[in-house]
């Protein structure tokens, strides 16, 4: 029997060898903690990127969900930062969801909520913005009144991986 006469089977077998997709790498809890607690990167440029990591990681958010967060739906509490958001349209649960960015309980722990508080202080007190989108463009010298766009947001995992010295930073596409 000659397999060349079964062109569909031959094409299927050849396609199985090349259609293997590599999944993006994800960050470990330790890598996220190291990035957030790194005080050598404390400019507004890096502060907004730390906030992106916190929101995406603790909320399990997709890029569009992270972009759609609103300042008026973020509340600072003694236990941490409570963020209320609505799931994207592709999901079946269109109800509001909440997640917590925790405060450090013991000395030496990473104070994730403290980083978020610092960012919110900068946006509210320095820019005078209290409502609307959460993410604003950070430059090395300060924040500017311009929203952080989806293309810049998509670069954050790669920038984080490069800063942490991880191999192949371009394979890091998200936090969850």
C-alpha positions in Angstrom: 0.0 0.0 0.0 1.4 3.4 -1.0 0.8 6.2 1.5 1.2 8.8 -1.2 -2.3 7.9 -2.4 -3.7 9.0 1.1 -2.8 12.7 0.8 -5.0 13.7 3.7 -3.4 11.2 6.1 0.0 12.3 5.0 -0.8 16.0 5.5 -2.2 15.2 8.9 0.9 13.3 10.0 3.2 16.1 8.7 1.1 18.7 10.5 1.3 16.9 13.8 5.1 17.4 13.8 5.1 21.1 13.3 1.9 22.2 15.1 3.4 22.1 18.6 3.0 25.5 20.3 5.2 26.4 23.2 3.4 28.0 26.1 4.7 31.3 27.6 6.7 31.0 30.7 5.2 32.3 34.0 6.9 33.9 37.0 7.3 32.2 40.3 6.0 33.7 43.5 9.7 34.4 44.5 10.4 36.2 41.2 7.4 38.4 41.7 8.3 39.1 45.3 11.9 40.0 44.3 10.7 42.4 41.6 8.2 44.1 43.8 10.6 44.5 46.8 13.5 45.7 44.7 14.2 49.2 46.0 16.8 50.0 43.2 13.9 50.4 40.8 11.7 53.0 42.5 11.2 55.6 39.8 7.6 56.3 38.6 8.5 54.3 35.5 9.1 51.2 37.6 6.4 51.9 40.2 3.6 51.7 37.6 5.1 48.4 36.3 5.2 47.0 39.8 1.5 48.0 40.1 0.7 46.2 36.8 2.4 43.0 38.2 0.4 43.3 41.5 -3.0 43.8 39.8 -2.5 41.1 37.2 -1.0 38.6 39.6 -3.3 38.9 42.6 -6.4 39.4 40.4 -5.6 36.8 37.9 -6.4 39.4 35.3 -6.0 39.4 31.5 -4.4 42.4 29.8 -7.8 44.0 28.9 -9.1 43.4 32.4 -6.1 45.1 33.9 -6.5 48.1 31.5 -10.2 48.4 32.4 -9.7 48.8 36.2 -11.1 52.0 37.7 -9.5 54.1 40.5 -12.8 54.6 42.3 -13.1 50.8 42.7 -9.9 50.5 44.7 -10.0 50.7 48.4 -7.2 50.7 50.9 -8.0 48.7 54.1 -6.0 47.5 57.1 -5.6 44.0 55.5 -4.6 45.3 52.1 -5.9 46.9 48.9 -9.3 45.6 47.8 -9.9 45.8 44.1 -13.4 45.4 42.6 -13.6 44.7 38.8 -15.9 43.2 36.2 -14.7 40.2 34.2 -14.3 40.6 30.5 -17.0 39.9 28.0 -15.5 36.6 27.0 -16.1 35.1 30.4 -19.4 33.7 31.5 -19.4 35.3 35.0 -20.1 39.0 34.2 -20.6 39.8 37.9 -18.3 42.1 39.9 -15.4 40.3 41.4 -13.1 41.4 44.2 -9.5 40.5 45.1 -7.0 41.5 47.7 -3.5 42.8 47.4 -2.2 41.9 50.9 -0.2 44.0 53.4 2.9 42.6 55.0 2.1 40.9 58.4 5.6 40.4 59.6 8.8 42.4 59.3 10.8 41.2 56.3 7.7 40.2 54.3 7.0 42.0 51.0 4.4 44.7 51.5 2.5 44.4 48.2 -0.3 46.8 49.4 2.3 49.4 50.4 3.6 49.5 46.9 0.1 50.0 45.6 -0.6 52.7 48.3 2.5 54.6 47.1 1.3 54.5 43.5 -2.2 55.6 44.4 -0.7 58.5 46.4 1.3 59.6 43.4 -1.7 59.5 41.0 -4.1 61.2 43.4 -1.9 63.7 45.1 0.6 64.6 42.3 -1.6 64.3 39.2 -4.9 65.1 41.0 -6.7 62.1 39.4 -9.3 60.4 41.5 -11.5 58.5 39.0 -11.1 56.7 35.8 -8.4 54.3 34.6 -5.9 53.1 37.1 -2.7 52.9 35.0 -0.9 56.1 34.1 2.4 56.5 32.2 5.4 56.7 34.4 8.7 58.3 33.3 12.0 58.2 35.2 11.3 61.7 36.4 7.5 61.5 37.2 4.1 60.6 36.1 2.4 62.2 33.1 -1.3 62.7 32.4 -1.4 59.9 29.8 -2.9 56.5 30.2 -0.6 53.5 29.9 -1.7 51.8 26.7 -2.1 48.1 25.9 1.2 47.9 24.0 3.2 49.3 26.9 1.3 47.0 29.3 2.1 44.0 27.2 5.8 44.8 27.5 5.8 44.7 31.3 6.4 40.9 31.7 9.4 41.1 29.3 10.8 44.1 31.1 10.4 42.4 34.4 12.1 39.2 33.2 15.0 41.2 31.8 15.4 43.2 35.0 15.4 39.9 37.0 18.1 38.5 34.6 15.9 35.6 33.5 16.8 33.7 30.3 14.8 34.6 27.2 12.7 37.5 28.6 10.7 37.6 25.4 9.0 34.3 26.3 7.3 35.9 29.3 3.9 37.1 28.1 1.8 37.3 31.2 1.8 36.9 35.0 -0.8 34.2 35.4 
